[in-house]
Amino acid sequence: MFAASPRVAPSKIAAAAIILAASTASLAAQDYGGWSCRDLWMERNQIYKDAGYCFSTPRAIRTFGNAGCVYDRQGDVPLSNTQRRIIQAIIRAERFNGCSD
């Protein structure tokens, strides 16, 4: 006889999904207030680099390079909703801290 495969109750799956969504939202709402302008800039642009963005500013090209890049426009870069929320939080922190590119 074959052993029956264990089934996970739908309520446990729903609970796991809620926990995952909550942890993702808290990551997106991370407090960047204590970060330096340089660290904020690095974090934001690392997300774009990892997603294949082709940088155009000399500073970003020096720092990240353009090897393997695919997207010339930031709007074309395929980012998850979480990545977009993180970038927006970083931009808000950069503005609040008076950072300039």
FENFEN-V294979 format. One line per field, one symbol per residue. phi: phi as a letter, one per 30 degrees, with the letter a starting at -180 (. if undefined). psi: psi as a letter, one per 30 degrees, with the letter a starting at -180 (. if undefined). burial: b if it has 16 or more other ideal C-beta (glycine too) atoms within 10 Angstrom, else e. A space follows every 50 residues. Layout:
phi = ???
psi = ???
burial = ???
This chain:
phi = .dddddccdeddddddddddddddddddcedcedddeddddddddddded cjdcdcdedddddcibdidbcdceddddcdedddddeddddddddddidb d
psi = kkkkkkkkkeeeeeeeeeeeeeeeeeefgkjgegkleeeeeeeefeeeef ggkjlfkeeeeeeflgkglekfkeffkjkleeeeeeeeeeeeeeeefgkl .
burial = eeeeeeeeeeeeeeeeeeeeeeeeeeebeeebeebeeeebbebbbebbbe bebbbeeeebeeebeeeebeeeeeeebebeeebebbbebbeebbeeeebe e
